[in-house]
Amino acid sequence: MTVPTPPHDVLIMGGGLAGLTLALQLRQRFADIDVLVLERRAHPVPEACHKVGESTVEIGAHYFQNVLGLEPHLAQAQLRKFGFRFFFSEGRRDIDAVTEIGVSRPLAVSSWQIDRGIFENFLGAEATRRGVRFVDQAAVRTVELSEDGTPHQVTWQRSGEVAQTSHARWLIDASGRAALLKRKLGLAQDNAHAAHAVWFRISEHITIDDWSSDAAWRARCVTPTRWLSTNHLVGAGYWVWLIPLSSGSHSVGIVADPRLHPLEEMNTFERAMQWLHEHQPRLFDALDGRRDKLQDFAFFRRFSYDCKQVFSKQRWALAGEAGRFLDPFYSPGSDFIAIGNTYITELIARDRAELPLAGHTAVYEQIFRSFYDSTMALYVDQYPLFGDPEVLPVKIIWDYTYYWSVLAQLFFAGRLADMAALSHLRGELDSCRKLNVEVQALLRDWGRLSQRRNPAVMLDQASLPWFAELNRSLQDELDGHAFRLRLQQAEQRLRALALEILERACGEHAALDGSRLRALIHAGGRPLPAFAPMLFPAPAALEAVAA
C-alpha cells in the first residue's frame, strides 16, 4: 500500500551535488516552482565524505559562486584553490629538482577546493530554505515514465515508513552512478577511455611546500601555499592528485591507464602505498608515518562512461554522473553539472511557457554531446604523455586555451542556450573543435619521439601575459556583437597557437607528419594575424636556465 501525494512540477531523484544545485537553479529561475528532491542517504552526511570531485575549475566555480549565489558559503567554508600544479616527479624525492608547471600567483578568475560533505550538507539546508522539499533517507522503489503528457510516477520509501507515490511533470535522474533512468531505459554506453582510479583520504593536510628547504624553490610562488593547488604528481601513464579539504583532510588519488599500470597493483591501501613507494616516493614518505590517519579507500575499475541520451522531449533528463562522466584530470565534473543543469532549466522554462520541446531538446542534446566529445579528446590515449616534461606543458597550455576560449566563454557569457549566437558562430566553433582533435593527435605522435628532458624549472603560467589575460577576460560583460567578436578572435588565437605547436614539434622531430593540422590552420586560405610567441621556451633554453 502506498500513500499518494500532490503532484510536483519537478521531481529530482538524487540529492547530491547535481540534484541539489539543479533544485536551487530552478527555484532561483521560478519562484513558484514545486520541486521535490529524494535523497537516499541520511543528512547531514559526513565531512570529507567518500566522493570524487573535490576540485573545481572556472565554469563549475562560476556556477556555484555567481549563478547560484553561493559565494558567501564558499568563502567561509571552503578553500580557495591555488590553480592546477604539476610535478614531473616519477621515481624522485627531490621535487625541487624537476620541472614544475603552475602559477606563481593566483589568476583573476579563481576556483575552489570543495569538501563535498560540508558542501552537500549546506546545499540540502539551503534548498530547504529556498522552498525545495528535500527528503533524505528516501529510497526510490519504482519509476513509471509517462509518454502521453500525464505526470511521471515515482514510488519511494523512507526507512521504517509507509511507501509513498509521487507524481511530477518533470522527472530528473540525479542518482549518480546508480543511474536509475539510464538503467531502466538502456541508455548506458561505453567510451574509448578505460582509465581507472583509486583514492583515499587522510585526516591531516599534506603540505607539499615543506617537501624542500631550498629557498629558491620556495620563492617561486608569492605565497608558500602550493598545498592549496590541485597538485598533480605525474608519470608515464598515470597521475596522482593531492587535494586539500577545509575539514582538515587531504584527498589522495591515483588515476592510471590500465595498459601501463593495472588496477591490481593499487586496489588496496597497502598496494597503493607500495605503488607510490616505487613511482612517487616523496609522497610515500609523507604518507608512511600517517597510516593511522587513513579515513577511507575506494576505487573504480573504469570510471569514465557515456550515455546515449540525457534530455527528452517526454520531460525527463539525466543530471551529473547519472548521465556521462569524463576524467578528473582537469576536474570537469562540476563544469558538466553546471552545463547540463542549465540546459535542463531552459527546457523546463520552455515547457512552463507552453513552447514546443522537441526542437530545442534535440539541439541541446547535440550541443551537450559535442562538449563531451571535445573534452574527451583531451584524455583518450593521452595518458602516456603525462610523464613527458617536454610535451605535457605544451598540451596543458593548449587544453587551457581551448577551454577558456570556447566552452568557458559560452558559459560565463550566458550563451549556452543562445541559438542565434551559436548558429552565427557555427563555423568558428567547428573550426575550434577540429583544431583540438588534430592538435591532440600531434601531441600523441610527438610524445613517442620526445627526449623527455626534465630540467629543474618552474613553468609559470602567470608569467604569460596573454594567458593571464585570457583567464581574466572571462569576467567581461559582452553584448551580442562583442561576444561574437570574442569567439572569432578565439578561433584565430587557437589557429596561431596550433601553428606554433606544430612548428616546434616538427622543428625538433622532422619525422612528424603535421600535414592535416597545417591544412586546418590554413583552411580556405584565411590569413592568420601575427601573434607573439605563446608557448614557454623550448627545452634547450629551459635546460640552460636550470643550469
Long-range contacts (C-beta under 8 A, 24 or more apart in sequence): 1-162, 1-163, 2-155, 2-162, 2-163, 2-164, 2-165, 3-162, 3-163, 3-164, 3-165, 4-164, 4-165, 4-167, 5-164, 5-165, 5-166, 5-167, 7-151, 7-166, 7-167, 7-168, 7-169, 8-34, 8-35, 8-36, 8-133, 8-166, 8-167, 8-168, 8-169, 9-33, 9-34, 9-35, 9-168, 9-169, 9-170, 9-348, 9-352, 10-34, 10-35, 10-36, 10-168, 10-169, 10-170, 10-171, 10-172, 10-348, 11-35, 11-36, 11-38, 11-152, 11-154, 11-166, 11-168, 11-170, 11-171, 11-172, 12-36, 12-37, 12-38, 12-172, 12-174, 12-319, 13-38, 13-140, 13-143, 13-154, 13-171, 13-172, 13-173, 13-174, 13-175, 13-180, 13-181, 14-38, 14-39, 14-40, 14-173, 14-174, 14-175, 14-176, 14-178, 14-319, 14-320, 14-322, 15-39, 15-41, 15-43, 15-120, 15-124, 15-127, 15-134, 15-136, 15-174, 16-51, 16-120, 16-174, 16-176, 16-320, 17-53, 17-116, 17-119, 17-120, 17-123, 17-320, 17-334, 17-337, 18-174, 18-176, 18-319, 18-320, 18-321, 18-322, 18-337, 18-340, 18-341, 19-172, 19-174, 19-175, 19-319, 19-320, 20-120, 20-123, 20-124, 20-126, 20-127, 20-134, 21-63, 21-64, 21-68, 21-123, 21-337, 21-338, 21-341, 22-172, 22-174, 22-319, 22-341, 22-344, 22-345, 23-127, 23-132, 23-134, 24-68, 24-123, 24-126, 24-127, 24-130, 24-132, 25-67, 25-68, 25-341, 25-342, 25-345, 26-345, 26-348, 27-127, 27-130, 27-131, 27-132, 28-68, 28-69, 28-130, 29-345, 29-349, 30-348, 30-349, 30-352, 33-348, 33-352, 34-133, 35-131, 35-132, 35-133, 36-132, 36-133, 36-135, 36-166, 36-168, 37-127, 37-132, 37-133, 37-134, 37-135, 38-135, 38-138, 38-140, 38-154, 38-156, 39-124, 39-134, 39-135, 39-136, 39-137, 39-138, 40-136, 40-137, 40-138, 40-139, 40-140, 40-175, 41-136, 41-137, 42-136, 42-137, 43-120, 43-121, 43-124, 43-134, 43-136, 44-117, 44-121, 44-124, 45-117, 45-120, 45-121, 46-117, 47-115, 47-117, 47-118, 47-245, 47-247, 47-249, 48-115, 48-117, 48-201, 48-203, 48-245, 48-247, 48-249, 48-251, 48-295, 49-116, 49-117, 49-120, 50-201, 50-296, 50-298, 51-116, 52-197, 52-199, 52-253, 52-300, 52-303, 52-328, 52-333, 53-114, 53-116, 53-328, 53-331, 53-333, 53-334, 54-113, 54-114, 54-115, 54-116, 54-243, 54-245, 54-251, 55-81, 55-111, 55-113, 55-114, 55-230, 55-241, 55-243, 55-328, 55-331, 56-81, 56-111, 56-112, 56-113, 56-114, 56-331, 56-334, 57-111, 57-330, 57-331, 57-332, 57-334, 57-335, 57-403, 58-109, 58-111, 58-403, 58-404, 58-408, 58-412, 58-471, 58-474, 59-334, 59-335, 59-338, 59-339, 59-407, 59-408, 59-411, 59-412, 60-111, 60-331, 60-332, 60-333, 60-334, 60-335, 60-337, 60-338, 61-109, 61-110, 61-111, 61-112, 61-334, 62-109, 62-338, 62-411, 62-412, 62-474, 63-334, 63-335, 63-337, 63-338, 63-341, 63-342, 63-411, 64-112, 64-334, 65-112, 67-338, 67-342, 70-122, 70-126, 73-119, 73-122, 73-126, 74-112, 77-115, 77-118, 77-119, 77-122, 77-246, 78-112, 78-113, 78-114, 78-115, 78-118, 78-119, 78-246, 79-112, 79-113, 79-115, 79-228, 79-244, 79-245, 79-246, 80-106, 80-110, 80-111, 80-112, 80-113, 80-228, 81-110, 81-111, 81-112, 81-113, 81-228, 81-229, 81-230, 82-106, 82-221, 82-223, 82-225, 82-226, 82-228, 82-229, 83-107, 83-229, 83-230, 83-461, 84-229, 84-230, 84-232, 84-330, 84-396, 85-226, 85-229, 85-230, 85-231, 85-232, 86-231, 86-232, 86-234, 86-392, 86-393, 86-396, 87-231, 87-232, 87-233, 87-234, 88-234, 88-235, 88-387, 88-389, 88-392, 88-454, 89-233, 89-234, 89-235, 89-280, 89-282, 90-234, 90-235, 90-236, 90-279, 90-280, 90-387, 91-235, 91-278, 91-279, 91-281, 92-281, 92-282, 93-281, 93-282, 93-285, 94-212, 94-282, 95-208, 95-211, 95-212, 95-282, 96-211, 96-212, 96-214, 96-217, 96-456, 97-456, 98-389, 98-454, 98-456, 99-389, 99-393, 99-454, 99-455, 99-456, 99-457, 99-458, 99-459, 99-542, 100-220, 100-457, 100-458, 100-459, 101-392, 101-393, 101-396, 101-458, 101-459, 101-461, 102-221, 102-226, 102-229, 102-458, 102-459, 102-460, 102-461, 103-221, 103-460, 103-461, 103-462, 104-220, 104-221, 104-222, 104-458, 104-460, 104-462, 104-463, 105-221, 105-222, 105-462, 107-461, 107-462, 107-468, 107-471, 107-472, 108-468, 108-471, 108-472, 108-474, 108-475, 109-471, 109-472, 109-474, 109-475, 113-228, 113-230, 113-243, 113-244, 113-245, 113-246, 114-334, 115-245, 115-246, 115-247, 115-249, 117-247, 118-246, 118-247, 140-175, 140-180, 143-171, 143-180, 143-181, 143-184, 145-171, 145-181, 145-184, 145-185, 145-314, 145-316, 146-314, 146-315, 147-314, 152-315, 152-316, 169-315, 169-351, 170-315, 170-316, 170-317, 170-348, 170-351, 171-315, 171-316, 172-316, 172-317, 172-318, 172-319, 172-344, 173-316, 173-317, 173-318, 173-319, 173-322, 173-323, 174-318, 174-319, 174-320, 174-322, 175-322, 176-320, 176-321, 176-322, 177-321, 177-322, 178-322, 179-318, 179-321, 179-322, 179-323, 180-322, 181-316, 181-318, 181-322, 182-307, 182-318, 182-322, 182-323, 185-309, 187-307, 187-308, 187-309, 187-318, 188-305, 188-307, 188-308, 189-305, 189-306, 189-307, 189-308, 190-305, 190-306, 191-304, 191-305, 191-306, 191-376, 191-380, 192-376, 192-380, 192-381, 193-304, 193-326, 193-327, 193-376, 193-379, 193-380, 194-257, 194-258, 194-259, 194-302, 194-304, 195-255, 195-256, 195-257, 195-258, 195-302, 195-303, 195-304, 195-327, 195-379, 195-383, 196-255, 196-256, 196-258, 196-263, 196-299, 196-300, 196-301, 196-302, 196-303, 197-253, 197-254, 197-255, 197-256, 197-299, 197-300, 197-303, 197-328, 198-253, 198-254, 198-263, 198-266, 198-267, 198-272, 198-297, 198-298, 198-299, 199-241, 199-251, 199-252, 199-253, 199-254, 199-297, 199-298, 199-299, 200-251, 200-252, 200-253, 200-269, 200-272, 200-294, 200-295, 200-296, 200-297, 200-298, 201-245, 201-249, 201-250, 201-251, 201-252, 201-294, 201-295, 201-296, 202-249, 202-250, 202-252, 202-287, 202-290, 202-293, 202-294, 202-295, 203-248, 203-249, 203-293, 203-295, 204-248, 204-249, 204-250, 204-290, 204-293, 205-244, 205-248, 205-249, 205-250, 206-242, 206-244, 206-250, 206-252, 206-283, 206-286, 206-287, 208-242, 211-282, 211-286, 220-458, 220-460, 230-331, 232-329, 233-280, 233-283, 234-386, 234-387, 234-392, 235-279, 235-280, 235-386, 235-387, 236-260, 236-383, 236-384, 236-386, 236-387, 236-388, 237-261, 237-383, 237-384, 237-386, 237-387, 238-279, 238-383, 238-386, 238-387, 239-329, 239-386, 240-276, 240-279, 240-280, 240-283, 241-328, 242-283, 249-295, 252-283, 252-287, 253-328, 255-327, 255-328, 255-329, 256-383, 257-383, 257-384, 260-383, 260-384, 263-299, 263-301, 266-299, 267-299, 268-297, 269-294, 269-297, 272-297, 303-327, 303-328, 304-376, 304-379, 306-372, 309-365, 310-340, 310-365, 310-368, 311-343, 311-344, 311-347, 311-361, 311-364, 311-365, 311-368, 312-361, 313-357, 313-358, 313-361, 313-362, 315-351, 315-357, 317-343, 317-344, 317-347, 319-344, 324-372, 326-372, 326-375, 326-376, 326-379, 327-376, 327-378, 327-379, 329-378, 329-379, 330-378, 330-399, 330-403, 332-375, 335-407, 335-411, 336-371, 336-372, 338-411, 339-368, 339-371, 339-407, 339-411, 339-416, 340-368, 342-411, 342-416, 342-417, 343-367, 343-368, 343-416, 343-417, 346-417, 360-419, 363-419, 364-417, 367-416, 367-422, 370-433, 371-407, 374-402, 374-407, 374-433, 374-436, 375-407, 377-436, 377-437, 377-440, 378-436, 378-440, 381-444, 382-440, 382-443, 382-444, 384-444, 384-447, 385-443, 385-444, 385-447, 387-452, 388-447, 388-450, 388-452, 389-452, 389-453, 389-454, 389-455, 389-539, 390-450, 390-451, 390-452, 390-453, 390-539, 391-443, 391-446, 391-447, 391-450, 393-459, 393-536, 394-443, 394-446, 394-501, 394-504, 394-505, 394-535, 395-440, 395-443, 397-461, 397-464, 397-467, 397-497, 397-534, 397-535, 397-536, 398-436, 398-439, 398-443, 398-497, 398-498, 398-501, 400-461, 400-467, 401-467, 401-470, 401-493, 401-494, 401-497, 401-534, 402-432, 402-436, 402-494, 404-470, 404-471, 404-473, 404-474, 405-432, 405-470, 405-487, 405-490, 405-493, 405-494, 406-432, 406-487, 406-490, 408-474, 409-473, 409-474, 409-483, 409-486, 409-487, 409-490, 412-474, 412-475, 413-478, 413-483, 413-486, 415-483, 420-480, 421-480, 421-483, 421-484, 424-484, 425-484, 425-487, 425-488, 428-487, 428-488, 428-490, 428-491, 429-487, 431-491, 431-495, 431-520, 431-523, 432-490, 432-491, 432-494, 434-520, 435-494, 435-495, 435-498, 435-517, 435-520, 435-521, 436-494, 438-498, 438-516, 438-517, 438-520, 439-498, 439-501, 439-517, 441-516, 441-517, 442-501, 442-502, 442-505, 442-512, 442-514, 442-517, 443-501, 445-505, 445-512, 445-513, 446-505, 446-509, 446-512, 449-508, 449-509, 449-511, 449-512, 450-509, 451-539, 453-539, 453-542, 453-543, 455-539, 455-542, 455-543, 455-545, 455-546, 455-547, 456-546, 457-542, 457-545, 457-546, 459-536, 459-542, 464-534, 464-536, 466-532, 466-534, 467-534, 492-528, 492-529, 493-531, 495-520, 495-521, 495-528, 496-528, 496-529, 496-531, 496-534, 497-531, 497-534, 497-535, 499-528, 500-531, 500-533, 500-534, 500-535, 501-535, 504-535, 504-538, 508-538
